[in-house]
């Protein structure tokens, strides 16, 4: 599954265009390497997403194309949710 689509379907990011911009801006990495929006991800990959407030690190558990809103969190397992303290 494409990285940008996974970020949208899992509801980590609200829209696919935002996921594209985050990837192109260097805010997303897969297994420690910067990732482009079209990068293929699979179960077991570790993804890191930088936000204005910090960084979210999670492992991919599932790559389904369609998921109900209440089931979206079953697609990943949060490893670290670092918040910036200013």
Rosetta constraint file for C-alpha pairs under 8 A:
AtomPair CA 1 CA 5 HARMONIC 7.03 0.50
AtomPair CA 1 CA 6 HARMONIC 6.65 0.50
AtomPair CA 1 CA 40 HARMONIC 5.32 0.50
AtomPair CA 1 CA 41 HARMONIC 5.61 0.50
AtomPair CA 1 CA 42 HARMONIC 6.91 0.50
AtomPair CA 1 CA 63 HARMONIC 6.43 0.50
AtomPair CA 2 CA 6 HARMONIC 6.27 0.50
AtomPair CA 2 CA 37 HARMONIC 6.78 0.50
AtomPair CA 2 CA 38 HARMONIC 5.05 0.50
AtomPair CA 2 CA 39 HARMONIC 5.53 0.50
AtomPair CA 2 CA 40 HARMONIC 4.75 0.50
AtomPair CA 2 CA 41 HARMONIC 6.25 0.50
AtomPair CA 3 CA 7 HARMONIC 6.26 0.50
AtomPair CA 3 CA 36 HARMONIC 7.66 0.50
AtomPair CA 3 CA 37 HARMONIC 5.47 0.50
AtomPair CA 3 CA 38 HARMONIC 5.95 0.50
AtomPair CA 3 CA 39 HARMONIC 5.48 0.50
AtomPair CA 3 CA 40 HARMONIC 6.02 0.50
AtomPair CA 3 CA 41 HARMONIC 5.98 0.50
AtomPair CA 4 CA 8 HARMONIC 6.45 0.50
AtomPair CA 4 CA 16 HARMONIC 5.82 0.50
AtomPair CA 4 CA 19 HARMONIC 5.11 0.50
AtomPair CA 4 CA 20 HARMONIC 5.83 0.50
AtomPair CA 4 CA 23 HARMONIC 7.76 0.50
AtomPair CA 4 CA 37 HARMONIC 4.92 0.50
AtomPair CA 4 CA 38 HARMONIC 6.69 0.50
AtomPair CA 5 CA 9 HARMONIC 6.01 0.50
AtomPair CA 5 CA 16 HARMONIC 6.22 0.50
AtomPair CA 5 CA 19 HARMONIC 7.86 0.50
AtomPair CA 6 CA 10 HARMONIC 5.82 0.50
AtomPair CA 6 CA 63 HARMONIC 6.94 0.50
AtomPair CA 6 CA 65 HARMONIC 7.99 0.50
AtomPair CA 7 CA 11 HARMONIC 6.06 0.50
AtomPair CA 7 CA 12 HARMONIC 5.25 0.50
AtomPair CA 7 CA 13 HARMONIC 5.54 0.50
AtomPair CA 7 CA 16 HARMONIC 7.35 0.50
AtomPair CA 7 CA 19 HARMONIC 6.41 0.50
AtomPair CA 8 CA 12 HARMONIC 6.31 0.50
AtomPair CA 8 CA 13 HARMONIC 5.35 0.50
AtomPair CA 8 CA 14 HARMONIC 5.88 0.50
AtomPair CA 8 CA 15 HARMONIC 5.57 0.50
AtomPair CA 8 CA 16 HARMONIC 5.39 0.50
AtomPair CA 8 CA 19 HARMONIC 7.01 0.50
AtomPair CA 9 CA 65 HARMONIC 6.99 0.50
AtomPair CA 9 CA 66 HARMONIC 6.73 0.50
AtomPair CA 9 CA 67 HARMONIC 6.72 0.50
AtomPair CA 9 CA 72 HARMONIC 7.14 0.50
AtomPair CA 10 CA 67 HARMONIC 7.52 0.50
AtomPair CA 10 CA 72 HARMONIC 4.77 0.50
AtomPair CA 10 CA 73 HARMONIC 6.55 0.50
AtomPair CA 10 CA 75 HARMONIC 6.26 0.50
AtomPair CA 10 CA 76 HARMONIC 7.74 0.50
AtomPair CA 11 CA 69 HARMONIC 7.81 0.50
AtomPair CA 11 CA 72 HARMONIC 6.46 0.50
AtomPair CA 11 CA 73 HARMONIC 7.96 0.50
AtomPair CA 13 CA 18 HARMONIC 6.86 0.50
AtomPair CA 13 CA 19 HARMONIC 6.22 0.50
AtomPair CA 14 CA 18 HARMONIC 7.12 0.50
AtomPair CA 14 CA 19 HARMONIC 7.99 0.50
AtomPair CA 15 CA 19 HARMONIC 6.49 0.50
AtomPair CA 16 CA 20 HARMONIC 6.16 0.50
AtomPair CA 17 CA 21 HARMONIC 6.25 0.50
AtomPair CA 18 CA 22 HARMONIC 6.13 0.50
AtomPair CA 19 CA 23 HARMONIC 6.22 0.50
AtomPair CA 19 CA 37 HARMONIC 7.17 0.50
AtomPair CA 20 CA 24 HARMONIC 6.13 0.50
AtomPair CA 20 CA 36 HARMONIC 7.81 0.50
AtomPair CA 20 CA 37 HARMONIC 5.26 0.50
AtomPair CA 21 CA 25 HARMONIC 5.91 0.50
AtomPair CA 22 CA 26 HARMONIC 6.45 0.50
AtomPair CA 22 CA 27 HARMONIC 5.27 0.50
AtomPair CA 22 CA 28 HARMONIC 6.34 0.50
AtomPair CA 23 CA 27 HARMONIC 5.73 0.50
AtomPair CA 23 CA 28 HARMONIC 5.11 0.50
AtomPair CA 23 CA 29 HARMONIC 7.83 0.50
AtomPair CA 23 CA 34 HARMONIC 7.85 0.50
AtomPair CA 23 CA 35 HARMONIC 6.15 0.50
AtomPair CA 23 CA 36 HARMONIC 5.30 0.50
AtomPair CA 23 CA 37 HARMONIC 5.50 0.50
AtomPair CA 24 CA 36 HARMONIC 6.17 0.50
AtomPair CA 24 CA 37 HARMONIC 7.06 0.50
AtomPair CA 26 CA 34 HARMONIC 6.26 0.50
AtomPair CA 26 CA 35 HARMONIC 7.43 0.50
AtomPair CA 27 CA 34 HARMONIC 7.75 0.50
AtomPair CA 27 CA 48 HARMONIC 7.92 0.50
AtomPair CA 27 CA 49 HARMONIC 5.74 0.50
AtomPair CA 27 CA 50 HARMONIC 4.92 0.50
AtomPair CA 27 CA 51 HARMONIC 7.59 0.50
AtomPair CA 28 CA 34 HARMONIC 6.09 0.50
AtomPair CA 28 CA 35 HARMONIC 5.96 0.50
AtomPair CA 28 CA 36 HARMONIC 7.99 0.50
AtomPair CA 28 CA 47 HARMONIC 7.15 0.50
AtomPair CA 28 CA 48 HARMONIC 5.58 0.50
AtomPair CA 28 CA 49 HARMONIC 4.59 0.50
AtomPair CA 28 CA 50 HARMONIC 6.38 0.50
AtomPair CA 29 CA 33 HARMONIC 5.06 0.50
AtomPair CA 29 CA 34 HARMONIC 4.17 0.50
AtomPair CA 29 CA 35 HARMONIC 4.94 0.50
AtomPair CA 29 CA 47 HARMONIC 5.71 0.50
AtomPair CA 29 CA 48 HARMONIC 5.21 0.50
AtomPair CA 29 CA 49 HARMONIC 6.75 0.50
AtomPair CA 30 CA 34 HARMONIC 6.41 0.50
AtomPair CA 30 CA 35 HARMONIC 5.93 0.50
AtomPair CA 30 CA 41 HARMONIC 7.92 0.50
AtomPair CA 30 CA 45 HARMONIC 6.65 0.50
AtomPair CA 30 CA 46 HARMONIC 5.69 0.50
AtomPair CA 30 CA 47 HARMONIC 4.52 0.50
AtomPair CA 30 CA 48 HARMONIC 6.48 0.50
AtomPair CA 31 CA 45 HARMONIC 6.11 0.50
AtomPair CA 31 CA 46 HARMONIC 5.00 0.50
AtomPair CA 31 CA 47 HARMONIC 6.21 0.50
AtomPair CA 32 CA 46 HARMONIC 7.74 0.50
AtomPair CA 32 CA 47 HARMONIC 7.74 0.50
AtomPair CA 32 CA 48 HARMONIC 7.79 0.50
AtomPair CA 35 CA 39 HARMONIC 6.17 0.50
AtomPair CA 41 CA 45 HARMONIC 6.53 0.50
AtomPair CA 42 CA 60 HARMONIC 6.93 0.50
AtomPair CA 42 CA 62 HARMONIC 7.77 0.50
AtomPair CA 42 CA 63 HARMONIC 6.86 0.50
AtomPair CA 43 CA 59 HARMONIC 7.80 0.50
AtomPair CA 43 CA 60 HARMONIC 5.05 0.50
AtomPair CA 43 CA 61 HARMONIC 5.17 0.50
AtomPair CA 43 CA 62 HARMONIC 5.76 0.50
AtomPair CA 43 CA 63 HARMONIC 6.88 0.50
AtomPair CA 44 CA 59 HARMONIC 6.00 0.50
AtomPair CA 44 CA 60 HARMONIC 5.33 0.50
AtomPair CA 44 CA 61 HARMONIC 6.34 0.50
AtomPair CA 45 CA 59 HARMONIC 5.71 0.50
AtomPair CA 45 CA 60 HARMONIC 5.50 0.50
AtomPair CA 46 CA 57 HARMONIC 7.08 0.50
AtomPair CA 46 CA 58 HARMONIC 5.71 0.50
AtomPair CA 46 CA 59 HARMONIC 4.44 0.50
AtomPair CA 46 CA 60 HARMONIC 6.42 0.50
AtomPair CA 47 CA 57 HARMONIC 5.71 0.50
AtomPair CA 47 CA 58 HARMONIC 5.46 0.50
AtomPair CA 47 CA 59 HARMONIC 6.21 0.50
AtomPair CA 47 CA 60 HARMONIC 7.44 0.50
AtomPair CA 48 CA 55 HARMONIC 6.87 0.50
AtomPair CA 48 CA 56 HARMONIC 5.66 0.50
AtomPair CA 48 CA 57 HARMONIC 4.35 0.50
AtomPair CA 48 CA 58 HARMONIC 6.54 0.50
AtomPair CA 49 CA 55 HARMONIC 5.68 0.50
AtomPair CA 49 CA 56 HARMONIC 5.24 0.50
AtomPair CA 49 CA 57 HARMONIC 6.48 0.50
AtomPair CA 50 CA 54 HARMONIC 6.05 0.50
AtomPair CA 50 CA 55 HARMONIC 4.39 0.50
AtomPair CA 50 CA 56 HARMONIC 6.45 0.50
AtomPair CA 51 CA 55 HARMONIC 5.63 0.50
AtomPair CA 51 CA 56 HARMONIC 7.66 0.50
AtomPair CA 53 CA 83 HARMONIC 5.68 0.50
AtomPair CA 53 CA 84 HARMONIC 5.52 0.50
AtomPair CA 54 CA 81 HARMONIC 7.45 0.50
AtomPair CA 54 CA 82 HARMONIC 5.33 0.50
AtomPair CA 54 CA 83 HARMONIC 4.36 0.50
AtomPair CA 54 CA 84 HARMONIC 4.97 0.50
AtomPair CA 55 CA 80 HARMONIC 7.82 0.50
AtomPair CA 55 CA 81 HARMONIC 5.93 0.50
AtomPair CA 55 CA 82 HARMONIC 5.14 0.50
AtomPair CA 55 CA 83 HARMONIC 6.64 0.50
AtomPair CA 56 CA 78 HARMONIC 7.43 0.50
AtomPair CA 56 CA 79 HARMONIC 7.88 0.50
AtomPair CA 56 CA 80 HARMONIC 5.92 0.50
AtomPair CA 56 CA 81 HARMONIC 4.60 0.50
AtomPair CA 56 CA 82 HARMONIC 6.38 0.50
AtomPair CA 57 CA 78 HARMONIC 6.07 0.50
AtomPair CA 57 CA 79 HARMONIC 5.43 0.50
AtomPair CA 57 CA 80 HARMONIC 4.97 0.50
AtomPair CA 57 CA 81 HARMONIC 6.29 0.50
AtomPair CA 58 CA 76 HARMONIC 6.26 0.50
AtomPair CA 58 CA 77 HARMONIC 5.34 0.50
AtomPair CA 58 CA 78 HARMONIC 4.22 0.50
AtomPair CA 58 CA 79 HARMONIC 4.93 0.50
AtomPair CA 58 CA 80 HARMONIC 6.82 0.50
AtomPair CA 59 CA 76 HARMONIC 5.52 0.50
AtomPair CA 59 CA 77 HARMONIC 5.23 0.50
AtomPair CA 59 CA 78 HARMONIC 6.54 0.50
AtomPair CA 59 CA 79 HARMONIC 6.93 0.50
AtomPair CA 60 CA 75 HARMONIC 6.26 0.50
AtomPair CA 60 CA 76 HARMONIC 4.61 0.50
AtomPair CA 60 CA 77 HARMONIC 6.70 0.50
AtomPair CA 61 CA 74 HARMONIC 7.22 0.50
AtomPair CA 61 CA 75 HARMONIC 5.04 0.50
AtomPair CA 61 CA 76 HARMONIC 4.87 0.50
AtomPair CA 61 CA 77 HARMONIC 6.84 0.50
AtomPair CA 62 CA 74 HARMONIC 7.45 0.50
AtomPair CA 62 CA 75 HARMONIC 4.60 0.50
AtomPair CA 62 CA 76 HARMONIC 6.80 0.50
AtomPair CA 63 CA 75 HARMONIC 6.72 0.50
AtomPair CA 64 CA 75 HARMONIC 7.92 0.50
AtomPair CA 67 CA 71 HARMONIC 6.16 0.50
AtomPair CA 67 CA 72 HARMONIC 5.90 0.50
AtomPair CA 68 CA 72 HARMONIC 6.29 0.50
AtomPair CA 71 CA 75 HARMONIC 7.67 0.50
AtomPair CA 73 CA 77 HARMONIC 7.66 0.50
